[in-house]
Amino acid sequence: MPFAIVRYNDDAPKSWNLYYSGKRGVLLLRLWKRYLLIDRNQQLVFDIDPEKVKEKGEDIEFSLEADAGEPADISDWRERDVGMLRRLRFRFGQKGNYLDIQTPLKANGDPLY
């Protein structure tokens, strides 16, 4: 996903990539060697087994119908529009690290992805 901004705590991770799916509101984040399936609609995050994700050049293959397992323990889910970006921020656990993802919006305010 071009033009996205990802922050883990207060720093940008050295290795990350953000992918969008055909289903609106569902993102797949590669954070270092870990994959997180983020469902903005249901406010859930799943830790995906890297073996289930196949990289093909700039794209990936992953089935949304595959069993994602149990959702991760997250708290402080906050989502809002910040200018031409939609900001999503949540915390792992009650006092754990937080993840901040900003994705671009269209000029009319609709999500670009």
N, CA, C and O atoms as CSV, one atom per row, in Angstrom:
chain,resi,resn,atom,element,x,y,z
A,1,MET,N,N,0.849,-1.163,0.000
A,1,MET,CA,C,0.000,0.000,0.000
A,1,MET,C,C,0.899,1.231,0.000
A,1,MET,O,O,1.553,1.515,1.003
A,2,PRO,N,N,0.939,1.952,-1.093
A,2,PRO,CA,C,1.781,3.138,-1.128
A,2,PRO,C,C,1.219,4.249,-0.238
A,2,PRO,O,O,0.009,4.350,-0.034
A,3,PHE,N,N,2.091,5.049,0.265
A,3,PHE,CA,C,1.756,6.240,1.054
A,3,PHE,C,C,1.200,5.941,2.437
A,3,PHE,O,O,0.647,6.840,3.070
A,4,ALA,N,N,1.322,4.736,2.921
A,4,ALA,CA,C,0.896,4.416,4.279
A,4,ALA,C,C,2.028,4.744,5.247
A,4,ALA,O,O,3.200,4.777,4.872
A,5,ILE,N,N,1.653,4.983,6.484
A,5,ILE,CA,C,2.622,5.259,7.541
A,5,ILE,C,C,2.372,4.249,8.654
A,5,ILE,O,O,1.240,4.088,9.108
A,6,VAL,N,N,3.431,3.569,9.094
A,6,VAL,CA,C,3.315,2.589,10.174
A,6,VAL,C,C,4.304,2.968,11.262
A,6,VAL,O,O,5.475,3.241,10.997
A,7,ARG,N,N,3.804,2.980,12.500
A,7,ARG,CA,C,4.670,3.250,13.653
A,7,ARG,C,C,4.401,2.189,14.710
A,7,ARG,O,O,3.254,1.844,14.993
A,8,TYR,N,N,5.478,1.684,15.284
A,8,TYR,CA,C,5.406,0.714,16.380
A,8,TYR,C,C,5.984,1.427,17.588
A,8,TYR,O,O,7.178,1.722,17.629
A,9,ASN,N,N,5.142,1.703,18.568
A,9,ASN,CA,C,5.457,2.620,19.653
A,9,ASN,C,C,5.741,3.977,19.022
A,9,ASN,O,O,4.869,4.486,18.318
A,10,ASP,N,N,6.869,4.581,19.220
A,10,ASP,CA,C,7.131,5.897,18.624
A,10,ASP,C,C,8.076,5.835,17.439
A,10,ASP,O,O,8.487,6.877,16.930
A,11,ASP,N,N,8.430,4.649,16.990
A,11,ASP,CA,C,9.407,4.509,15.913
A,11,ASP,C,C,8.800,3.817,14.701
A,11,ASP,O,O,7.858,3.032,14.813
A,12,ALA,N,N,9.365,4.131,13.539
A,12,ALA,CA,C,8.986,3.417,12.316
A,12,ALA,C,C,9.752,2.101,12.303
A,12,ALA,O,O,10.967,2.100,12.498
A,13,PRO,N,N,9.070,0.980,12.079
A,13,PRO,CA,C,9.782,-0.300,12.017
A,13,PRO,C,C,10.730,-0.323,10.823
A,13,PRO,O,O,10.447,0.280,9.788
A,14,LYS,N,N,11.846,-1.012,10.966
A,14,LYS,CA,C,12.829,-1.083,9.883
A,14,LYS,C,C,12.317,-1.923,8.718
A,14,LYS,O,O,12.690,-1.676,7.571
A,15,SER,N,N,11.474,-2.905,8.992
A,15,SER,CA,C,10.982,-3.792,7.945
A,15,SER,C,C,9.477,-3.965,8.096
A,15,SER,O,O,9.010,-4.555,9.070
A,16,TRP,N,N,8.715,-3.448,7.129
A,16,TRP,CA,C,7.270,-3.595,7.153
A,16,TRP,C,C,6.709,-3.407,5.747
A,16,TRP,O,O,7.356,-2.824,4.877
A,17,ASN,N,N,5.507,-3.907,5.546
A,17,ASN,CA,C,4.770,-3.679,4.322
A,17,ASN,C,C,3.298,-3.853,4.652
A,17,ASN,O,O,2.939,-4.696,5.473
A,18,LEU,N,N,2.454,-3.065,4.023
A,18,LEU,CA,C,1.021,-3.099,4.286
A,18,LEU,C,C,0.296,-3.441,2.997
A,18,LEU,O,O,0.527,-2.821,1.959
A,19,TYR,N,N,-0.592,-4.442,3.070
A,19,TYR,CA,C,-1.344,-4.903,1.911
A,19,TYR,C,C,-2.833,-4.723,2.202
A,19,TYR,O,O,-3.268,-4.876,3.343
A,20,TYR,N,N,-3.602,-4.404,1.183
A,20,TYR,CA,C,-5.042,-4.330,1.339
A,20,TYR,C,C,-5.664,-5.505,0.604
A,20,TYR,O,O,-5.056,-6.088,-0.294
A,21,SER,N,N,-6.873,-5.841,0.995
A,21,SER,CA,C,-7.558,-6.977,0.367
A,21,SER,C,C,-8.730,-6.469,-0.452
A,21,SER,O,O,-9.025,-5.274,-0.467
A,22,GLY,N,N,-9.389,-7.385,-1.128
A,22,GLY,CA,C,-10.582,-7.036,-1.878
A,22,GLY,C,C,-11.743,-6.696,-0.954
A,22,GLY,O,O,-12.716,-6.077,-1.384
A,23,LYS,N,N,-11.651,-7.091,0.295
A,23,LYS,CA,C,-12.695,-6.802,1.273
A,23,LYS,C,C,-12.347,-5.491,1.987
A,23,LYS,O,O,-11.300,-5.382,2.626
A,24,ARG,N,N,-13.222,-4.514,1.873
A,24,ARG,CA,C,-12.962,-3.197,2.457
A,24,ARG,C,C,-12.791,-3.291,3.973
A,24,ARG,O,O,-13.571,-3.946,4.665
A,25,GLY,N,N,-11.760,-2.627,4.463
A,25,GLY,CA,C,-11.521,-2.584,5.898
A,25,GLY,C,C,-10.629,-3.686,6.420
A,25,GLY,O,O,-10.380,-3.752,7.624
A,26,VAL,N,N,-10.136,-4.562,5.546
A,26,VAL,CA,C,-9.261,-5.653,5.978
A,26,VAL,C,C,-7.868,-5.424,5.405
A,26,VAL,O,O,-7.697,-5.296,4.193
A,27,LEU,N,N,-6.880,-5.376,6.286
A,27,LEU,CA,C,-5.492,-5.136,5.908
A,27,LEU,C,C,-4.623,-6.283,6.403
A,27,LEU,O,O,-4.945,-6.945,7.390
A,28,LEU,N,N,-3.522,-6.507,5.706
A,28,LEU,CA,C,-2.522,-7.474,6.158
A,28,LEU,C,C,-1.216,-6.712,6.311
A,28,LEU,O,O,-0.709,-6.133,5.350
A,29,LEU,N,N,-0.683,-6.715,7.505
A,29,LEU,CA,C,0.550,-5.991,7.811
A,29,LEU,C,C,1.675,-6.982,8.049
A,29,LEU,O,O,1.571,-7.852,8.913
A,30,ARG,N,N,2.764,-6.849,7.270
A,30,ARG,CA,C,3.979,-7.603,7.556
A,30,ARG,C,C,4.838,-6.695,8.402
A,30,ARG,O,O,5.276,-5.640,7.943
A,31,LEU,N,N,5.077,-7.092,9.617
A,31,LEU,CA,C,5.875,-6.329,10.571
A,31,LEU,C,C,7.053,-7.206,10.971
A,31,LEU,O,O,6.895,-8.159,11.733
A,32,TRP,N,N,8.228,-6.883,10.458
A,32,TRP,CA,C,9.400,-7.722,10.558
A,32,TRP,C,C,9.085,-9.072,9.924
A,32,TRP,O,O,8.802,-9.113,8.726
A,33,LYS,N,N,9.118,-10.174,10.662
A,33,LYS,CA,C,8.806,-11.493,10.095
A,33,LYS,C,C,7.414,-11.962,10.504
A,33,LYS,O,O,7.072,-13.132,10.327
A,34,ARG,N,N,6.632,-11.070,11.038
A,34,ARG,CA,C,5.313,-11.386,11.560
A,34,ARG,C,C,4.239,-10.806,10.633
A,34,ARG,O,O,4.435,-9.743,10.044
A,35,TYR,N,N,3.117,-11.497,10.506
A,35,TYR,CA,C,1.989,-11.001,9.720
A,35,TYR,C,C,0.796,-10.795,10.637
A,35,TYR,O,O,0.449,-11.670,11.431
A,36,LEU,N,N,0.172,-9.627,10.521
A,36,LEU,CA,C,-1.017,-9.315,11.297
A,36,LEU,C,C,-2.174,-9.038,10.346
A,36,LEU,O,O,-2.069,-8.180,9.469
A,37,LEU,N,N,-3.266,-9.757,10.517
A,37,LEU,CA,C,-4.484,-9.517,9.758
A,37,LEU,C,C,-5.337,-8.563,10.591
A,37,LEU,O,O,-5.733,-8.894,11.708
A,38,ILE,N,N,-5.616,-7.391,10.053
A,38,ILE,CA,C,-6.323,-6.347,10.781
A,38,ILE,C,C,-7.695,-6.161,10.141
A,38,ILE,O,O,-7.799,-5.798,8.969
A,39,ASP,N,N,-8.733,-6.408,10.910
A,39,ASP,CA,C,-10.103,-6.221,10.442
A,39,ASP,C,C,-10.659,-4.975,11.118
A,39,ASP,O,O,-11.061,-5.010,12.282
A,40,ARG,N,N,-10.677,-3.873,10.372
A,40,ARG,CA,C,-11.173,-2.612,10.928
A,40,ARG,C,C,-12.670,-2.665,11.198
A,40,ARG,O,O,-13.156,-1.994,12.108
A,41,ASN,N,N,-13.405,-3.449,10.424
A,41,ASN,CA,C,-14.856,-3.522,10.580
A,41,ASN,C,C,-15.249,-4.121,11.922
A,41,ASN,O,O,-16.165,-3.626,12.579
A,42,GLN,N,N,-14.561,-5.190,12.335
A,42,GLN,CA,C,-14.885,-5.874,13.585
A,42,GLN,C,C,-13.921,-5.515,14.715
A,42,GLN,O,O,-14.062,-6.012,15.832
A,43,GLN,N,N,-12.955,-4.664,14.432
A,43,GLN,CA,C,-11.940,-4.240,15.400
A,43,GLN,C,C,-11.213,-5.441,16.007
A,43,GLN,O,O,-11.104,-5.585,17.225
A,44,LEU,N,N,-10.714,-6.306,15.097
A,44,LEU,CA,C,-9.980,-7.497,15.508
A,44,LEU,C,C,-8.630,-7.540,14.810
A,44,LEU,O,O,-8.475,-7.041,13.696
A,45,VAL,N,N,-7.655,-8.146,15.483
A,45,VAL,CA,C,-6.321,-8.348,14.932
A,45,VAL,C,C,-5.953,-9.812,15.149
A,45,VAL,O,O,-6.100,-10.346,16.248
A,46,PHE,N,N,-5.470,-10.457,14.075
A,46,PHE,CA,C,-5.066,-11.858,14.152
A,46,PHE,C,C,-3.592,-11.966,13.798
A,46,PHE,O,O,-3.117,-11.315,12.867
A,47,ASP,N,N,-2.881,-12.788,14.541
A,47,ASP,CA,C,-1.484,-13.095,14.243
A,47,ASP,C,C,-1.495,-14.275,13.272
A,47,ASP,O,O,-1.923,-15.370,13.638
A,48,ILE,N,N,-1.030,-14.065,12.042
A,48,ILE,CA,C,-1.099,-15.062,10.981
A,48,ILE,C,C,0.220,-15.818,10.886
A,48,ILE,O,O,1.294,-15.223,10.964
A,49,ASP,N,N,0.129,-17.121,10.719
A,49,ASP,CA,C,1.300,-17.961,10.522
A,49,ASP,C,C,1.977,-17.562,9.204
A,49,ASP,O,O,1.328,-17.602,8.159
A,50,PRO,N,N,3.249,-17.183,9.219
A,50,PRO,CA,C,3.938,-16.776,7.987
A,50,PRO,C,C,3.945,-17.858,6.906
A,50,PRO,O,O,4.097,-17.543,5.726
A,51,GLU,N,N,3.785,-19.115,7.284
A,51,GLU,CA,C,3.739,-20.207,6.312
A,51,GLU,C,C,2.486,-20.138,5.436
A,51,GLU,O,O,2.477,-20.677,4.329
A,52,LYS,N,N,1.429,-19.478,5.921
A,52,LYS,CA,C,0.176,-19.369,5.169
A,52,LYS,C,C,0.196,-18.227,4.160
A,52,LYS,O,O,-0.724,-18.098,3.352
A,53,VAL,N,N,1.234,-17.400,4.200
A,53,VAL,CA,C,1.337,-16.244,3.308
A,53,VAL,C,C,2.435,-16.529,2.292
A,53,VAL,O,O,3.562,-16.863,2.656
A,54,LYS,N,N,2.092,-16.393,1.017
A,54,LYS,CA,C,3.055,-16.633,-0.055
A,54,LYS,C,C,3.348,-15.317,-0.763
A,54,LYS,O,O,2.443,-14.667,-1.289
A,55,GLU,N,N,4.618,-14.933,-0.771
A,55,GLU,CA,C,5.018,-13.699,-1.451
A,55,GLU,C,C,5.234,-13.971,-2.930
A,55,GLU,O,O,5.856,-14.964,-3.306
A,56,LYS,N,N,4.710,-13.073,-3.768
A,56,LYS,CA,C,4.875,-13.156,-5.218
A,56,LYS,C,C,5.292,-11.778,-5.715
A,56,LYS,O,O,4.455,-10.968,-6.111
A,57,GLY,N,N,6.597,-11.523,-5.688
A,57,GLY,CA,C,7.105,-10.210,-6.083
A,57,GLY,C,C,6.663,-9.143,-5.098
A,57,GLY,O,O,6.960,-9.227,-3.906
A,58,GLU,N,N,5.949,-8.139,-5.599
A,58,GLU,CA,C,5.443,-7.060,-4.754
A,58,GLU,C,C,4.128,-7.431,-4.064
A,58,GLU,O,O,3.708,-6.757,-3.124
A,59,ASP,N,N,3.481,-8.497,-4.528
A,59,ASP,CA,C,2.190,-8.905,-3.987
A,59,ASP,C,C,2.330,-10.143,-3.112
A,59,ASP,O,O,3.398,-10.749,-3.028
A,60,ILE,N,N,1.234,-10.500,-2.467
A,60,ILE,CA,C,1.196,-11.705,-1.641
A,60,ILE,C,C,-0.073,-12.473,-1.951
A,60,ILE,O,O,-1.021,-11.927,-2.517
A,61,GLU,N,N,-0.084,-13.736,-1.578
A,61,GLU,CA,C,-1.281,-14.568,-1.662
A,61,GLU,C,C,-1.617,-15.048,-0.263
A,61,GLU,O,O,-0.793,-15.642,0.433
A,62,PHE,N,N,-2.859,-14.772,0.129
A,62,PHE,CA,C,-3.341,-15.212,1.424
A,62,PHE,C,C,-4.856,-15.323,1.331
A,62,PHE,O,O,-5.512,-14.411,0.826
A,63,SER,N,N,-5.409,-16.405,1.801
A,63,SER,CA,C,-6.844,-16.607,1.750
A,63,SER,C,C,-7.492,-16.058,3.013
A,63,SER,O,O,-7.142,-16.457,4.124
A,64,LEU,N,N,-8.435,-15.144,2.837
A,64,LEU,CA,C,-9.163,-14.617,3.991
A,64,LEU,C,C,-10.048,-15.681,4.629
A,64,LEU,O,O,-10.417,-15.575,5.798
A,65,GLU,N,N,-10.388,-16.710,3.849
A,65,GLU,CA,C,-11.219,-17.782,4.372
A,65,GLU,C,C,-10.415,-18.757,5.236
A,65,GLU,O,O,-10.997,-19.559,5.966
A,66,ALA,N,N,-9.091,-18.693,5.161
A,66,ALA,CA,C,-8.257,-19.582,5.972
A,66,ALA,C,C,-8.481,-19.279,7.452
A,66,ALA,O,O,-8.762,-18.142,7.831
A,67,ASP,N,N,-8.355,-20.292,8.261
A,67,ASP,CA,C,-8.559,-20.128,9.696
A,67,ASP,C,C,-7.460,-19.236,10.263
A,67,ASP,O,O,-6.287,-19.609,10.270
A,68,ALA,N,N,-7.848,-18.061,10.736
A,68,ALA,CA,C,-6.884,-17.114,11.286
A,68,ALA,C,C,-6.587,-17.398,12.751
A,68,ALA,O,O,-5.674,-16.801,13.319
A,69,GLY,N,N,-7.334,-18.290,13.365
A,69,GLY,CA,C,-7.108,-18.614,14.769
A,69,GLY,C,C,-7.807,-17.629,15.688
A,69,GLY,O,O,-8.781,-16.977,15.312
A,70,GLU,N,N,-7.293,-17.541,16.884
A,70,GLU,CA,C,-7.871,-16.648,17.892
A,70,GLU,C,C,-7.384,-15.216,17.682
A,70,GLU,O,O,-6.232,-15.013,17.296
A,71,PRO,N,N,-8.232,-14.225,17.926
A,71,PRO,CA,C,-7.781,-12.842,17.797
A,71,PRO,C,C,-6.771,-12.493,18.892
A,71,PRO,O,O,-6.805,-13.036,19.996
A,72,ALA,N,N,-5.884,-11.580,18.553
A,72,ALA,CA,C,-4.879,-11.120,19.517
A,72,ALA,C,C,-5.562,-10.285,20.596
A,72,ALA,O,O,-6.619,-9.695,20.369
A,73,ASP,N,N,-4.949,-10.246,21.757
A,73,ASP,CA,C,-5.452,-9.437,22.859
A,73,ASP,C,C,-5.039,-7.989,22.596
A,73,ASP,O,O,-3.861,-7.643,22.695
A,74,ILE,N,N,-6.015,-7.151,22.261
A,74,ILE,CA,C,-5.719,-5.749,21.993
A,74,ILE,C,C,-6.634,-4.863,22.826
A,74,ILE,O,O,-7.685,-5.299,23.295
A,75,SER,N,N,-6.221,-3.624,22.999
A,75,SER,CA,C,-7.037,-2.653,23.726
A,75,SER,C,C,-6.794,-1.277,23.117
A,75,SER,O,O,-5.957,-1.120,22.228
A,76,ASP,N,N,-7.514,-0.308,23.594
A,76,ASP,CA,C,-7.371,1.096,23.173
A,76,ASP,C,C,-7.503,1.267,21.662
A,76,ASP,O,O,-6.721,2.001,21.058
A,77,TRP,N,N,-8.477,0.604,21.043
A,77,TRP,CA,C,-8.708,0.723,19.599
A,77,TRP,C,C,-9.228,2.133,19.334
A,77,TRP,O,O,-10.267,2.529,19.864
A,78,ARG,N,N,-8.505,2.884,18.515
A,78,ARG,CA,C,-8.922,4.240,18.154
A,78,ARG,C,C,-8.749,4.433,16.662
A,78,ARG,O,O,-7.692,4.144,16.101
A,79,GLU,N,N,-9.792,4.921,16.034
A,79,GLU,CA,C,-9.748,5.139,14.599
A,79,GLU,C,C,-10.383,6.489,14.306
A,79,GLU,O,O,-11.475,6.790,14.788
A,80,ARG,N,N,-9.685,7.304,13.507
A,80,ARG,CA,C,-10.242,8.603,13.139
A,80,ARG,C,C,-9.550,9.119,11.881
A,80,ARG,O,O,-8.458,8.678,11.522
A,81,ASP,N,N,-10.214,10.061,11.227
A,81,ASP,CA,C,-9.641,10.687,10.045
A,81,ASP,C,C,-8.783,11.860,10.478
A,81,ASP,O,O,-9.186,12.671,11.312
A,82,VAL,N,N,-7.580,11.939,9.889
A,82,VAL,CA,C,-6.642,13.013,10.191
A,82,VAL,C,C,-6.266,13.647,8.853
A,82,VAL,O,O,-5.305,13.223,8.211
A,83,GLY,N,N,-7.015,14.648,8.436
A,83,GLY,CA,C,-6.753,15.251,7.134
A,83,GLY,C,C,-7.041,14.259,6.030
A,83,GLY,O,O,-8.161,13.758,5.932
A,84,MET,N,N,-6.069,13.967,5.204
A,84,MET,CA,C,-6.233,13.036,4.087
A,84,MET,C,C,-5.798,11.618,4.465
A,84,MET,O,O,-5.524,10.799,3.588
A,85,LEU,N,N,-5.735,11.328,5.758
A,85,LEU,CA,C,-5.350,10.001,6.242
A,85,LEU,C,C,-6.379,9.474,7.226
A,85,LEU,O,O,-7.021,10.244,7.940
A,86,ARG,N,N,-6.532,8.155,7.259
A,86,ARG,CA,C,-7.319,7.505,8.304
A,86,ARG,C,C,-6.329,6.857,9.249
A,86,ARG,O,O,-5.507,6.037,8.841
A,87,ARG,N,N,-6.414,7.229,10.507
A,87,ARG,CA,C,-5.469,6.741,11.515
A,87,ARG,C,C,-6.116,5.658,12.364
A,87,ARG,O,O,-7.223,5.826,12.875
A,88,LEU,N,N,-5.412,4.557,12.505
A,88,LEU,CA,C,-5.822,3.460,13.372
A,88,LEU,C,C,-4.710,3.237,14.382
A,88,LEU,O,O,-3.539,3.105,14.025
A,89,ARG,N,N,-5.092,3.198,15.634
A,89,ARG,CA,C,-4.101,2.980,16.689
A,89,ARG,C,C,-4.697,2.015,17.707
A,89,ARG,O,O,-5.837,2.178,18.141
A,90,PHE,N,N,-3.916,1.017,18.078
A,90,PHE,CA,C,-4.348,0.080,19.114
A,90,PHE,C,C,-3.134,-0.398,19.882
A,90,PHE,O,O,-1.995,-0.256,19.437
A,91,ARG,N,N,-3.405,-0.971,21.055
A,91,ARG,CA,C,-2.361,-1.452,21.956
A,91,ARG,C,C,-2.476,-2.962,22.091
A,91,ARG,O,O,-3.580,-3.503,22.146
A,92,PHE,N,N,-1.340,-3.639,22.144
A,92,PHE,CA,C,-1.314,-5.077,22.390
A,92,PHE,C,C,-1.443,-5.295,23.887
A,92,PHE,O,O,-0.592,-4.851,24.658
A,93,GLY,N,N,-2.495,-5.972,24.300
A,93,GLY,CA,C,-2.740,-6.176,25.726
A,93,GLY,C,C,-3.210,-4.887,26.372
A,93,GLY,O,O,-3.596,-3.941,25.687
A,94,GLN,N,N,-3.174,-4.857,27.694
A,94,GLN,CA,C,-3.616,-3.657,28.413
A,94,GLN,C,C,-2.529,-2.606,28.545
A,94,GLN,O,O,-2.820,-1.410,28.526
A,95,LYS,N,N,-1.272,-3.039,28.678
A,95,LYS,CA,C,-0.180,-2.088,28.869
A,95,LYS,C,C,0.988,-2.376,27.943
A,95,LYS,O,O,2.116,-1.968,28.220
A,96,GLY,N,N,0.725,-3.079,26.836
A,96,GLY,CA,C,1.785,-3.462,25.913
A,96,GLY,C,C,2.129,-2.375,24.906
A,96,GLY,O,O,1.757,-1.212,25.067
A,97,ASN,N,N,2.847,-2.777,23.868
A,97,ASN,CA,C,3.246,-1.867,22.809
A,97,ASN,C,C,2.035,-1.466,21.973
A,97,ASN,O,O,1.034,-2.181,21.936
A,98,TYR,N,N,2.131,-0.329,21.308
A,98,TYR,CA,C,1.028,0.067,20.462
A,98,TYR,C,C,1.471,0.155,19.007
A,98,TYR,O,O,2.652,0.332,18.706
A,99,LEU,N,N,0.499,0.028,18.120
A,99,LEU,CA,C,0.719,0.083,16.687
A,99,LEU,C,C,-0.134,1.212,16.133
A,99,LEU,O,O,-1.312,1.332,16.471
A,100,ASP,N,N,0.454,2.027,15.295
A,100,ASP,CA,C,-0.218,3.172,14.684
A,100,ASP,C,C,-0.092,3.033,13.175
A,100,ASP,O,O,1.020,2.991,12.647
A,101,ILE,N,N,-1.231,2.962,12.468
A,101,ILE,CA,C,-1.246,2.808,11.019
A,101,ILE,C,C,-2.062,3.955,10.429
A,101,ILE,O,O,-3.192,4.202,10.850
A,102,GLN,N,N,-1.486,4.650,9.456
A,102,GLN,CA,C,-2.184,5.727,8.775
A,102,GLN,C,C,-2.253,5.391,7.294
A,102,GLN,O,O,-1.228,5.175,6.649
A,103,THR,N,N,-3.482,5.348,6.754
A,103,THR,CA,C,-3.696,5.012,5.350
A,103,THR,C,C,-4.364,6.187,4.643
A,103,THR,O,O,-5.138,6.919,5.258
A,104,PRO,N,N,-4.073,6.374,3.352
A,104,PRO,CA,C,-4.596,7.538,2.641
A,104,PRO,C,C,-6.101,7.452,2.364
A,104,PRO,O,O,-6.673,6.367,2.257
A,105,LEU,N,N,-6.720,8.635,2.252
A,105,LEU,CA,C,-8.127,8.769,1.897
A,105,LEU,C,C,-8.240,9.469,0.546
A,105,LEU,O,O,-7.333,10.193,0.134
A,106,LYS,N,N,-9.360,9.248,-0.139
A,106,LYS,CA,C,-9.652,9.989,-1.356
A,106,LYS,C,C,-9.989,11.431,-1.005
A,106,LYS,O,O,-10.191,11.756,0.165
A,107,ALA,N,N,-10.051,12.287,-1.999
A,107,ALA,CA,C,-10.369,13.698,-1.764
A,107,ALA,C,C,-11.736,13.880,-1.130
A,107,ALA,O,O,-11.943,14.847,-0.397
A,108,ASN,N,N,-12.692,12.962,-1.395
A,108,ASN,CA,C,-14.031,13.072,-0.814
A,108,ASN,C,C,-14.113,12.459,0.592
A,108,ASN,O,O,-15.183,12.468,1.202
A,109,GLY,N,N,-13.002,11.930,1.111
A,109,GLY,CA,C,-12.964,11.362,2.448
A,109,GLY,C,C,-13.206,9.873,2.532
A,109,GLY,O,O,-13.123,9.295,3.615
A,110,ASP,N,N,-13.509,9.232,1.397
A,110,ASP,CA,C,-13.688,7.777,1.382
A,110,ASP,C,C,-12.338,7.090,1.444
A,110,ASP,O,O,-11.346,7.642,0.968
A,111,PRO,N,N,-12.276,5.888,2.026
A,111,PRO,CA,C,-11.005,5.154,2.054
A,111,PRO,C,C,-10.510,4.865,0.643
A,111,PRO,O,O,-11.299,4.526,-0.239
A,112,LEU,N,N,-9.222,4.998,0.435
A,112,LEU,CA,C,-8.621,4.719,-0.865
A,112,LEU,C,C,-8.566,3.221,-1.117
A,112,LEU,O,O,-8.619,2.775,-2.263
A,113,TYR,N,N,-8.458,2.440,-0.035
A,113,TYR,CA,C,-8.363,0.980,-0.164
A,113,TYR,C,C,-9.460,0.329,0.625
A,113,TYR,O,O,-9.558,-0.898,0.650
